[in-house]
Every structure is written in structure tokens, then in C-alpha cells.
């Protein structure tokens, strides 16, 4: 006999249980070097595996920024899976790349940065698009990250935000010849086309006057 709606209307579907909240200390204790995860509102958020294009762009930027800072010391570049703890939400985010200025190195702990970085770079993937442009944008702005780069290799789009004195991000458009000058790392500039073409790093360093 066919089942009618009245036969099933009293069936209850149990909601999916929300994972037990973790304290920041518990999250750090459970996390290992091979785990890519963030901590948001007491919940552990596992990160999707990165694509090869994402990783190649991250490695390229870490090399350029790191070698530039070797010649012009101003602070430290770190990349994922290093955590940045932000107190307001609270959250423990894992930016693709972060820069901490020399005068704020006291925030650096053995396994995380205890506060906002001076510059954060997020390389957008289809899985992270909504979070990078939404939740993280709001958190980084509220926490005082002074410069936020959003780089989308799929769309070949790069957006650069700087924090205003009023504590709001303002989009900064590169110059007509496609060059962006950082406000946080003194003297550093990038040609936007480098992000998609990824020319040899040594040639870039010569153009930047490092070599």
C-alpha cells in the first residue's frame, strides 16, 4: 500500500549535532603540523586542500617578499599553516601569507601570531571565495590588519585594501601601468602581471633593485 503524507507527518528527523566547542588551548593541543584548520567561535573548521596553482602562486609571493625583506629588513613573512589569533570574534585564522612588522614582533608566539598581522594575503579559491571576501574581510578590518591583498588566480584579479584612520578598508587601485605600491612594506611594489605570469624571481629582484 502506498504511504500517504499523513502516514509520515509525525516522523521526526534528528538535527545534526553541532561539534563540541573547543577552547583555543584545546585547538592548539589537538592540531599538528599536517592539519590545515581554523578556529572560529569555538569550532574547528578544516581547510580544503590547496590546488597546485594556489600553491605555486603562494610560493612565488613568499620568495619575492622574503628575499626583498632580507635586503630591506622591516619584519617577518610567514605562510600557512601558521595561525593568526584575532580576539574580537574570537577566531584563529590561517592566512596564506602574513607580514608582521619588526616593532610588533612581541606578538609572535611559537605556533601563532597573537593579534593582527600588518599585512595579510589571501589567495582565493572557489572553496574560499565567500569566506575571503566576506567573513575574513570583516574580521581583518575589525582587528586592524593594515593591508589586505585578495588575489584570485582563476579570474586573474587582484584587490588591495588599506585600513583608513577610521578603521575601514579602502580599495586601492594600482597605477595605470599596472603597478601596486605597498603602504606597509616600505619600498615594495609589484607588477600585477607578475601574479599570473610568475616570471623568474631573480629577474623581479633585479627590477626591484634588490640584486
C-alpha positions as CSV (number, residue, x, y, z in Angstrom):
1,X,0.0,0.0,0.0
2,X,1.3,3.5,-0.9
3,X,2.3,5.6,2.0
4,X,0.3,8.8,2.3
5,X,1.6,12.1,3.7
6,X,-0.5,11.5,6.9
7,X,1.4,8.2,7.5
8,X,4.7,10.1,7.7
9,X,3.9,13.5,9.0
10,X,4.8,12.6,12.6
11,X,8.3,11.2,11.7
12,X,10.9,13.3,13.4
13,X,14.3,13.9,11.8
14,X,17.0,14.4,14.4
15,X,19.2,17.5,13.7
16,X,22.9,17.0,13.1
17,X,24.7,17.5,16.4
18,X,27.0,20.6,16.5
19,X,30.5,19.6,17.4
20,X,31.6,20.2,20.9
21,X,33.2,23.7,21.2
22,X,37.0,23.8,21.7
23,X,38.9,26.4,23.6
24,X,41.8,28.0,21.8
25,X,44.2,26.0,24.0
26,X,42.4,22.7,23.2
27,X,42.5,23.5,19.5
28,X,46.3,24.2,19.6
29,X,46.9,21.0,21.5
30,X,44.9,18.9,19.0
31,X,46.3,20.5,15.9
32,X,49.5,19.1,14.3
33,X,51.8,20.4,11.5
34,X,49.9,18.5,8.8
35,X,46.5,19.7,9.7
36,X,45.2,22.8,8.0
37,X,42.3,24.1,10.1
38,X,41.0,27.4,11.6
39,X,39.2,28.0,14.9
40,X,36.1,30.1,14.7
41,X,33.6,30.7,17.5
42,X,35.0,27.7,19.3
43,X,34.5,25.4,16.3
44,X,37.3,23.7,14.3
45,X,37.0,24.4,10.5
46,X,39.0,22.1,8.3
47,X,40.6,23.7,5.3
48,X,40.2,22.3,1.8
49,X,43.4,21.0,0.1
50,X,45.0,23.7,-2.0
51,X,45.3,23.4,-5.8
52,X,48.7,23.4,-7.5
53,X,48.1,26.9,-9.0
54,X,47.3,28.2,-5.5
55,X,50.5,26.7,-4.1
56,X,52.7,27.9,-6.9
57,X,51.4,31.5,-6.5
58,X,51.9,31.4,-2.7
59,X,55.5,30.1,-3.1
60,X,56.2,32.8,-5.7
61,X,55.0,35.5,-3.4
62,X,56.7,34.2,-0.3
63,X,60.0,34.1,-2.3
64,X,59.6,37.6,-3.6
65,X,58.5,39.1,-0.3
66,X,61.0,37.1,1.7
67,X,64.0,37.9,-0.4
68,X,63.0,41.6,-0.6
69,X,62.9,41.7,3.2
70,X,66.3,40.1,3.5
71,X,67.7,43.1,1.8
72,X,65.4,45.6,3.3
73,X,64.7,44.3,6.8
74,X,61.4,45.5,8.2
75,X,59.8,42.4,9.7
76,X,58.9,38.8,9.0
77,X,57.0,36.9,6.4
78,X,55.1,33.7,7.4
79,X,52.8,31.5,5.4
80,X,50.2,28.8,6.0
81,X,49.8,26.7,8.1
82,X,50.8,29.4,10.6
83,X,47.8,30.8,12.6
84,X,46.8,34.4,13.4
85,X,44.6,34.7,16.6
86,X,42.1,37.5,16.5
87,X,40.3,38.3,19.8
88,X,37.1,40.0,18.7
89,X,35.0,37.1,17.3
90,X,37.2,35.2,18.5
91,X,38.9,33.3,15.8
92,X,42.2,31.7,14.8
93,X,42.7,32.2,11.1
94,X,45.3,30.7,8.8
95,X,46.2,33.3,6.2
96,X,48.0,32.2,3.1
97,X,50.7,34.8,3.8
98,X,51.2,37.3,6.6
99,X,53.7,40.0,7.4
100,X,54.4,41.2,10.9
101,X,56.4,44.5,11.3
102,X,59.6,44.5,13.3
103,X,58.2,46.8,16.0
104,X,55.3,44.3,16.7
105,X,57.3,41.1,16.9
106,X,56.3,40.7,20.6
107,X,53.0,39.3,19.2
108,X,54.8,36.3,17.7
109,X,54.3,33.1,19.7
110,X,55.9,29.7,18.9
111,X,52.8,28.4,17.0
112,X,50.7,31.5,16.3
113,X,50.6,35.3,16.0
114,X,48.7,36.7,19.0
115,X,47.0,39.6,17.2
116,X,46.5,41.1,13.8
117,X,49.3,41.0,11.2
118,X,50.3,44.2,9.5
119,X,49.6,42.7,6.0
120,X,47.6,39.6,5.1
121,X,47.5,37.9,1.7
122,X,44.6,35.5,0.8
123,X,44.8,33.6,-2.5
124,X,41.2,32.9,-3.4
125,X,40.0,29.5,-4.5
126,X,36.4,28.5,-5.4
127,X,36.0,27.0,-2.0
128,X,37.3,30.0,-0.1
129,X,35.8,32.8,-2.2
130,X,32.9,33.6,0.1
131,X,34.9,33.5,3.3
132,X,37.9,35.5,1.9
133,X,35.7,38.3,0.6
134,X,33.2,38.2,3.4
135,X,33.9,36.8,6.9
136,X,37.7,37.3,6.8
137,X,37.4,40.7,5.2
138,X,35.2,41.8,8.1
139,X,37.4,40.2,10.8
140,X,40.7,41.5,9.4
141,X,39.2,45.0,9.1
142,X,37.9,44.9,12.7
143,X,41.1,43.5,14.0
144,X,43.3,46.2,12.4
145,X,45.1,44.4,9.7
146,X,46.6,47.4,7.9
147,X,46.8,46.0,4.4
148,X,44.8,43.1,2.9
149,X,45.6,41.6,-0.5
150,X,42.9,39.4,-2.1
151,X,44.3,37.6,-5.1
152,X,42.1,35.5,-7.4
153,X,44.2,33.5,-9.9
154,X,41.2,32.0,-11.6
155,X,39.8,35.4,-12.6
156,X,43.3,37.0,-12.7
157,X,42.0,39.6,-10.4
158,X,44.0,41.3,-7.5
159,X,42.4,43.7,-5.0
160,X,44.4,45.7,-2.5
161,X,42.8,47.2,0.6
162,X,44.3,49.6,3.1
163,X,42.9,50.5,6.5
164,X,41.8,54.1,6.8
165,X,42.2,56.2,10.1
166,X,38.5,55.5,10.6
167,X,39.2,51.7,10.7
168,X,37.6,50.9,7.4
169,X,39.1,49.2,4.3
170,X,39.6,51.3,1.2
171,X,40.2,49.7,-2.1
172,X,43.4,51.0,-3.7
173,X,43.6,50.8,-7.5
174,X,47.1,50.0,-9.0
175,X,48.7,52.7,-11.2
176,X,47.7,52.9,-14.9
177,X,50.8,50.9,-15.8
178,X,49.6,48.0,-13.5
179,X,51.9,48.6,-10.5
180,X,50.9,48.4,-6.9
181,X,53.0,50.0,-4.1
182,X,52.6,48.6,-0.6
183,X,51.9,51.0,2.2
184,X,53.1,48.6,4.9
185,X,56.3,47.2,3.4
186,X,58.3,50.3,2.6
187,X,59.7,50.4,-1.0
188,X,57.9,47.3,-2.1
189,X,56.0,47.3,-5.4
190,X,54.6,44.7,-7.7
191,X,53.5,44.5,-11.3
192,X,50.1,42.8,-11.3
193,X,51.0,40.8,-14.3
194,X,53.7,39.0,-12.3
195,X,51.0,37.3,-10.3
196,X,49.7,35.5,-13.4
197,X,52.9,35.1,-15.4
198,X,55.2,34.3,-12.4
199,X,58.5,35.3,-14.2
200,X,61.8,34.2,-12.7
201,X,62.2,35.6,-9.2
202,X,65.8,36.8,-9.8
203,X,64.6,39.0,-12.6
204,X,62.0,40.5,-10.4
205,X,64.5,41.2,-7.6
206,X,66.8,43.0,-10.1
207,X,63.8,45.1,-11.2
208,X,63.1,45.9,-7.5
209,X,66.7,46.9,-7.1
210,X,67.4,44.1,-4.6
211,X,70.2,42.5,-6.8
